Amino acid sequence: MNLPEVDQLPSFKSVAFHGQAVTAERTPSSHTGFCVTGWEQGLPVARRPITGSALLELLQRYPHTLY
C-alpha cells in the first residue's frame, strides 16, 4: 500500500485518535518534526518523537480528527 507523503496531508497542528489515549503533534523541538503523547486522566504521561511515515501509518489505521 502506498501512503501519501506528510506534506500532501491537509494542514494540521495536532491529531486526536478516537478511542485512544494518544495524540500526535507537529513540533519543531523534535528532530523528526512530530511527537506522540500518551495521556492518562487528562495528564501527559509519555512523549516521544515519531517519523512522518509512522504517523501516516497511524492515520491509516485509526479513526482520527485533525486539528
Secondary structure, DSSP 8 states (H G I E B T S, - for coil): -----GGGS---SEEEETTSSEEEEE-TTSTTSEEEEEEETTEEEEEEE--HHHHHHHHHHS-EEE-
